[in-house]
Amino acid sequence: MTSSPATEVRDLRLTIGGTTAVDGLSLRVDAGERCGIVGPSGAGKSFTAAALAGLLPPGAAATGSVRVAGAELVGASEQALAGVRGREVALVAQDSATALHPLIDVGRQLAGVLRRHQGLARGAARGRAAELLTEVDLPEELARARPAQLSGGQRQRVALAAALACRPRLLVADEPTAALDPPVARALLDRLGTALAATGTALVMVTHDLGVLAAVCERVLVLSGGRVVEQGSVREVLAAPEHEITRALVEAARLSVPEVPA
């Protein structure tokens, strides 16, 4: 018997302020699968990520279907969405400051996620929060630190720990390494891969970096103007891009790598 997908999107259309941001997008991601979304600026990548996470901005109008772990998100009430977010789908954004309260120590914040979604008692939640920090290669002592006392890479690891705390069916990552230095980004991606393998969580990652795409994802959707213009395995699409947008992205990635003098 085939298991239900982590997420299935059918003919998603998003309109914001009279502008179509996503136009007829369809996507299925199965348990444990890692799918990347790339495209030029304004392609609709981040709006797609927001729709998958149940976090559309005010004023956004959505039609079609977005199902996560069988739950329909399009048209769902805020109460219904709150029951899905964190438990079945979680988001790691580019700026960890959007996910972490600046005045509360990170251990309490992780414990709050566990108490809210798993009903753990206060002591058990604090103990599990310390374990979550070690799972993303941070010392337990940082549980008492506030976000401002951490480096950008440490904050992003805390955000990853919070997102995976309840072992959601789907993790949505929107440019999670864009603000990090390359060595820190590589370490975060390594930790992300390990965590996904351990939990079986599916991944949808928005990225502008084709190197990140190739390192993490198995499949890719290329967006332009809110539409899917090319899709397939990462290896095949990057090796032999067919659409002009994809070819331009691949060529730009090649040009961004400096030549080493002979």
C-alpha positions as a Markdown table, in Angstrom:
| # | Residue | x | y | z |
|---|---|---|---|---|
| 1 | Met | 0.0 | 0.0 | 0.0 |
| 2 | Thr | 1.4 | 3.4 | -1.0 |
| 3 | Ser | 1.8 | 5.9 | 1.8 |
| 4 | Ser | 0.3 | 9.3 | 1.5 |
| 5 | Pro | 2.7 | 12.1 | 0.3 |
| 6 | Ala | 4.2 | 14.5 | 2.8 |
| 7 | Thr | 2.7 | 17.3 | 0.6 |
| 8 | Glu | 0.7 | 17.4 | -2.6 |
| 9 | Val | -0.1 | 20.7 | -4.4 |
| 10 | Arg | -2.6 | 20.9 | -7.2 |
| 11 | Asp | -3.1 | 23.9 | -9.5 |
| 12 | Leu | -2.0 | 26.4 | -6.8 |
| 13 | Arg | -2.7 | 30.0 | -7.7 |
| 14 | Leu | -1.7 | 32.9 | -5.4 |
| 15 | Thr | -2.7 | 36.5 | -6.0 |
| 16 | Ile | -1.3 | 39.3 | -3.9 |
| 17 | Gly | -2.5 | 42.9 | -4.5 |
| 18 | Gly | -3.9 | 42.0 | -7.9 |
| 19 | Thr | -0.6 | 40.4 | -9.0 |
| 20 | Thr | -0.4 | 36.7 | -9.7 |
| 21 | Ala | 2.6 | 35.4 | -7.7 |
| 22 | Val | 2.0 | 31.7 | -8.4 |
| 23 | Asp | 0.2 | 30.4 | -11.4 |
| 24 | Gly | -1.0 | 26.8 | -11.6 |
| 25 | Leu | 1.7 | 25.1 | -9.7 |
| 26 | Ser | 1.5 | 21.4 | -8.9 |
| 27 | Leu | 3.9 | 19.4 | -6.8 |
| 28 | Arg | 4.1 | 16.1 | -4.9 |
| 29 | Val | 6.8 | 15.3 | -2.4 |
| 30 | Asp | 6.8 | 11.9 | -0.7 |
| 31 | Ala | 8.1 | 11.0 | 2.7 |
| 32 | Gly | 11.9 | 11.5 | 3.0 |
| 33 | Glu | 12.2 | 13.1 | -0.5 |
| 34 | Arg | 14.2 | 16.3 | -0.9 |
| 35 | Cys | 12.9 | 18.7 | -3.5 |
| 36 | Gly | 14.5 | 22.1 | -4.4 |
| 37 | Ile | 12.8 | 25.1 | -5.9 |
| 38 | Val | 14.9 | 27.6 | -7.9 |
| 39 | Gly | 14.3 | 30.5 | -10.3 |
| 40 | Pro | 15.0 | 34.1 | -10.9 |
| 41 | Ser | 13.9 | 36.9 | -8.6 |
| 42 | Gly | 10.2 | 37.3 | -8.6 |
| 43 | Ala | 9.5 | 33.8 | -9.8 |
| 44 | Gly | 7.2 | 33.0 | -6.9 |
| 45 | Lys | 9.6 | 30.7 | -4.9 |
| 46 | Ser | 9.1 | 32.2 | -1.5 |
| 47 | Phe | 5.3 | 32.6 | -1.9 |
| 48 | Thr | 5.2 | 28.9 | -2.8 |
| 49 | Ala | 7.2 | 28.1 | 0.4 |
| 50 | Ala | 4.8 | 30.2 | 2.5 |
| 51 | Ala | 1.8 | 28.4 | 1.0 |
| 52 | Leu | 3.4 | 25.0 | 1.9 |
| 53 | Ala | 4.0 | 26.2 | 5.4 |
| 54 | Gly | 0.5 | 27.6 | 5.9 |
| 55 | Leu | 2.0 | 31.1 | 6.3 |
| 56 | Leu | 0.6 | 33.2 | 3.5 |
| 57 | Pro | 0.9 | 37.0 | 4.0 |
| 58 | Pro | -2.2 | 39.1 | 4.7 |
| 59 | Gly | -4.1 | 39.9 | 1.6 |
| 60 | Ala | -3.0 | 36.8 | -0.3 |
| 61 | Ala | -5.7 | 35.0 | -2.1 |
| 62 | Ala | -5.2 | 31.3 | -2.9 |
| 63 | Thr | -7.0 | 28.8 | -5.0 |
| 64 | Gly | -6.3 | 25.2 | -5.8 |
| 65 | Ser | -5.1 | 22.7 | -3.2 |
| 66 | Val | -2.2 | 22.4 | -0.8 |
| 67 | Arg | -2.3 | 19.3 | 1.3 |
| 68 | Val | 0.3 | 18.5 | 4.0 |
| 69 | Ala | 0.0 | 15.1 | 5.7 |
| 70 | Gly | -3.5 | 14.9 | 4.3 |
| 71 | Ala | -4.7 | 18.2 | 5.7 |
| 72 | Glu | -5.9 | 20.9 | 3.3 |
| 73 | Leu | -4.3 | 24.3 | 3.9 |
| 74 | Val | -6.0 | 26.4 | 1.2 |
| 75 | Gly | -9.1 | 27.9 | 2.8 |
| 76 | Ala | -8.4 | 26.4 | 6.2 |
| 77 | Ser | -9.2 | 28.4 | 9.3 |
| 78 | Glu | -6.4 | 29.9 | 11.5 |
| 79 | Gln | -7.2 | 27.3 | 14.1 |
| 80 | Ala | -6.9 | 24.5 | 11.7 |
| 81 | Leu | -3.6 | 25.9 | 10.4 |
| 82 | Ala | -2.2 | 26.2 | 13.9 |
| 83 | Gly | -2.9 | 22.5 | 14.4 |
| 84 | Val | -0.7 | 21.7 | 11.3 |
| 85 | Arg | 2.1 | 24.2 | 11.7 |
| 86 | Gly | 4.9 | 22.9 | 13.8 |
| 87 | Arg | 3.4 | 19.4 | 14.1 |
| 88 | Glu | 3.1 | 18.4 | 10.4 |
| 89 | Val | 5.0 | 21.2 | 8.6 |
| 90 | Ala | 7.7 | 23.5 | 9.8 |
| 91 | Leu | 9.6 | 26.4 | 8.2 |
| 92 | Val | 13.2 | 27.4 | 8.4 |
| 93 | Ala | 13.5 | 31.0 | 7.0 |
| 94 | Gln | 16.5 | 32.9 | 5.7 |
| 95 | Asp | 16.6 | 35.1 | 8.8 |
| 96 | Ser | 16.4 | 33.1 | 12.0 |
| 97 | Ala | 15.4 | 36.4 | 13.8 |
| 98 | Thr | 11.9 | 35.9 | 12.4 |
| 99 | Ala | 11.6 | 32.5 | 14.2 |
| 100 | Leu | 13.2 | 33.3 | 17.6 |
| 101 | His | 12.0 | 35.7 | 20.3 |
| 102 | Pro | 14.8 | 38.1 | 21.1 |
| 103 | Leu | 14.1 | 38.3 | 24.8 |
| 104 | Ile | 13.5 | 34.7 | 25.7 |
| 105 | Asp | 16.4 | 32.2 | 26.1 |
| 106 | Val | 16.5 | 29.6 | 23.3 |
| 107 | Gly | 16.0 | 26.6 | 25.7 |
| 108 | Arg | 12.6 | 28.1 | 26.8 |
| 109 | Gln | 11.6 | 28.7 | 23.2 |
| 110 | Leu | 12.4 | 25.1 | 22.2 |
| 111 | Ala | 10.6 | 23.8 | 25.3 |
| 112 | Gly | 7.6 | 25.9 | 24.3 |
| 113 | Val | 7.4 | 24.3 | 20.9 |
| 114 | Leu | 7.4 | 20.8 | 22.6 |
| 115 | Arg | 4.8 | 21.8 | 25.3 |
| 116 | Arg | 2.5 | 23.3 | 22.7 |
| 117 | His | 2.6 | 20.5 | 20.1 |
| 118 | Gln | 3.5 | 17.4 | 22.2 |
| 119 | Gly | 2.0 | 18.3 | 25.5 |
| 120 | Leu | 5.2 | 17.6 | 27.5 |
| 121 | Ala | 5.5 | 18.7 | 31.1 |
| 122 | Arg | 7.7 | 21.7 | 31.8 |
| 123 | Gly | 10.7 | 19.7 | 33.1 |
| 124 | Ala | 10.5 | 17.1 | 30.3 |
| 125 | Ala | 10.3 | 19.8 | 27.7 |
| 126 | Arg | 13.4 | 21.6 | 29.0 |
| 127 | Gly | 15.3 | 18.3 | 29.1 |
| 128 | Arg | 14.3 | 17.5 | 25.5 |
| 129 | Ala | 15.2 | 21.1 | 24.5 |
| 130 | Ala | 18.7 | 20.5 | 25.7 |
| 131 | Glu | 18.9 | 17.3 | 23.7 |
| 132 | Leu | 17.7 | 19.1 | 20.6 |
| 133 | Leu | 20.5 | 21.5 | 20.9 |
| 134 | Thr | 23.1 | 18.7 | 21.0 |
| 135 | Glu | 21.4 | 17.1 | 17.9 |
| 136 | Val | 22.3 | 20.2 | 15.9 |
| 137 | Asp | 25.9 | 20.2 | 17.4 |
| 138 | Leu | 25.3 | 23.0 | 19.9 |
| 139 | Pro | 26.3 | 22.6 | 23.6 |
| 140 | Glu | 23.5 | 22.3 | 26.2 |
| 141 | Glu | 24.7 | 25.4 | 27.9 |
| 142 | Leu | 23.4 | 27.5 | 25.1 |
| 143 | Ala | 19.9 | 26.7 | 26.3 |
| 144 | Arg | 20.3 | 29.6 | 28.7 |
| 145 | Ala | 21.4 | 32.1 | 26.0 |
| 146 | Arg | 19.2 | 34.6 | 24.2 |
| 147 | Pro | 19.4 | 34.8 | 20.4 |
| 148 | Ala | 21.5 | 38.0 | 20.4 |
| 149 | Gln | 24.2 | 36.1 | 22.3 |
| 150 | Leu | 24.5 | 33.6 | 19.5 |
| 151 | Ser | 26.3 | 33.8 | 16.1 |
| 152 | Gly | 24.2 | 33.8 | 13.0 |
| 153 | Gly | 25.1 | 30.1 | 12.4 |
| 154 | Gln | 24.2 | 29.2 | 15.9 |
| 155 | Arg | 20.8 | 30.9 | 15.6 |
| 156 | Gln | 20.1 | 29.1 | 12.4 |
| 157 | Arg | 20.8 | 25.8 | 14.0 |
| 158 | Val | 18.4 | 26.7 | 16.9 |
| 159 | Ala | 15.8 | 27.5 | 14.3 |
| 160 | Leu | 16.4 | 24.1 | 12.6 |
| 161 | Ala | 16.1 | 22.4 | 16.0 |
| 162 | Ala | 12.8 | 24.1 | 16.6 |
| 163 | Ala | 11.5 | 23.2 | 13.2 |
| 164 | Leu | 12.4 | 19.5 | 13.6 |
| 165 | Ala | 11.4 | 19.3 | 17.3 |
| 166 | Cys | 8.1 | 17.5 | 16.6 |
| 167 | Arg | 9.4 | 15.5 | 13.6 |
| 168 | Pro | 7.1 | 17.1 | 11.1 |
| 169 | Arg | 6.2 | 15.3 | 7.9 |
| 170 | Leu | 7.5 | 18.3 | 5.8 |
| 171 | Leu | 10.2 | 20.8 | 6.4 |
| 172 | Val | 10.1 | 24.0 | 4.2 |
| 173 | Ala | 13.5 | 25.8 | 4.0 |
| 174 | Asp | 13.5 | 29.2 | 2.4 |
| 175 | Glu | 17.1 | 30.2 | 1.6 |
| 176 | Pro | 18.3 | 28.8 | 5.0 |
| 177 | Thr | 22.0 | 29.4 | 4.2 |
| 178 | Ala | 21.8 | 32.7 | 2.3 |
| 179 | Ala | 23.0 | 34.9 | 5.2 |
| 180 | Leu | 25.7 | 32.5 | 6.3 |
| 181 | Asp | 29.4 | 32.4 | 5.5 |
| 182 | Pro | 30.3 | 29.3 | 3.2 |
| 183 | Pro | 31.9 | 27.2 | 6.0 |
| 184 | Val | 29.0 | 27.8 | 8.4 |
| 185 | Ala | 26.5 | 27.1 | 5.6 |
| 186 | Arg | 28.2 | 23.8 | 4.7 |
| 187 | Ala | 28.1 | 22.7 | 8.4 |
| 188 | Leu | 24.4 | 23.6 | 8.6 |
| 189 | Leu | 23.6 | 21.7 | 5.4 |
| 190 | Asp | 25.5 | 18.6 | 6.8 |
| 191 | Arg | 23.5 | 18.8 | 10.0 |
| 192 | Leu | 20.3 | 19.3 | 8.0 |
| 193 | Gly | 21.0 | 16.1 | 5.9 |
| 194 | Thr | 21.7 | 14.1 | 9.0 |
| 195 | Ala | 18.5 | 15.3 | 10.7 |
| 196 | Leu | 16.3 | 14.6 | 7.7 |
| 197 | Ala | 17.8 | 11.1 | 7.4 |
| 198 | Ala | 17.1 | 10.4 | 11.1 |
| 199 | Thr | 13.5 | 11.6 | 11.1 |
| 200 | Gly | 12.3 | 10.7 | 7.6 |
| 201 | Thr | 11.1 | 14.3 | 7.2 |
| 202 | Ala | 10.5 | 15.4 | 3.6 |
| 203 | Leu | 12.2 | 18.7 | 2.4 |
| 204 | Val | 11.2 | 21.5 | 0.1 |
| 205 | Met | 14.1 | 24.0 | -0.2 |
| 206 | Val | 14.0 | 27.3 | -1.9 |
| 207 | Thr | 17.5 | 28.4 | -2.9 |
| 208 | His | 19.3 | 30.6 | -5.4 |
| 209 | Asp | 22.5 | 28.6 | -4.9 |
| 210 | Leu | 22.7 | 25.7 | -7.3 |
| 211 | Gly | 25.6 | 24.3 | -5.3 |
| 212 | Val | 23.3 | 24.0 | -2.3 |
| 213 | Leu | 20.6 | 22.5 | -4.5 |
| 214 | Ala | 23.0 | 19.8 | -5.8 |
| 215 | Ala | 24.3 | 19.0 | -2.3 |
| 216 | Val | 21.0 | 18.6 | -0.6 |
| 217 | Cys | 18.2 | 17.9 | -3.1 |
| 218 | Glu | 17.3 | 15.0 | -5.4 |
| 219 | Arg | 14.6 | 16.7 | -7.5 |
| 220 | Val | 14.2 | 20.3 | -8.6 |
| 221 | Leu | 11.4 | 22.6 | -9.9 |
| 222 | Val | 12.5 | 25.7 | -11.9 |
| 223 | Leu | 10.0 | 28.6 | -11.6 |
| 224 | Ser | 9.6 | 31.6 | -13.7 |
| 225 | Gly | 6.7 | 34.1 | -13.5 |
| 226 | Gly | 5.0 | 31.8 | -11.0 |
| 227 | Arg | 5.0 | 28.8 | -13.3 |
| 228 | Val | 7.0 | 25.6 | -13.4 |
| 229 | Val | 9.1 | 25.8 | -16.6 |
| 230 | Glu | 11.3 | 22.7 | -16.0 |
| 231 | Gln | 11.5 | 19.9 | -13.5 |
| 232 | Gly | 13.3 | 16.6 | -13.0 |
| 233 | Ser | 16.2 | 15.1 | -11.1 |
| 234 | Val | 18.8 | 17.6 | -10.0 |
| 235 | Arg | 21.6 | 15.7 | -11.8 |
| 236 | Glu | 19.7 | 15.7 | -15.1 |
| 237 | Val | 18.4 | 19.2 | -15.0 |
| 238 | Leu | 21.7 | 20.8 | -14.1 |
| 239 | Ala | 23.7 | 18.6 | -16.6 |
| 240 | Ala | 21.4 | 19.3 | -19.5 |
| 241 | Pro | 19.0 | 22.2 | -18.9 |
| 242 | Glu | 16.3 | 22.5 | -21.5 |
| 243 | His | 14.5 | 25.8 | -20.7 |
| 244 | Glu | 16.2 | 29.1 | -21.3 |
| 245 | Ile | 15.6 | 30.2 | -17.7 |
| 246 | Thr | 17.3 | 27.0 | -16.4 |
| 247 | Arg | 20.2 | 27.5 | -18.8 |
| 248 | Ala | 20.7 | 31.1 | -17.6 |
| 249 | Leu | 20.7 | 30.0 | -14.0 |
| 250 | Val | 23.3 | 27.3 | -14.7 |
| 251 | Glu | 25.5 | 29.6 | -16.7 |
| 252 | Ala | 25.3 | 32.3 | -14.0 |
| 253 | Ala | 26.4 | 29.7 | -11.4 |
| 254 | Arg | 29.4 | 28.8 | -13.6 |
| 255 | Leu | 30.4 | 32.5 | -14.0 |
| 256 | Ser | 30.2 | 33.1 | -10.3 |
| 257 | Val | 33.0 | 30.6 | -9.7 |
| 258 | Pro | 36.3 | 32.5 | -10.1 |
| 259 | Glu | 38.9 | 31.0 | -12.4 |
| 260 | Val | 42.1 | 29.8 | -10.8 |
| 261 | Pro | 45.2 | 31.3 | -12.6 |
| 262 | Ala | 47.4 | 28.7 | -14.3 |
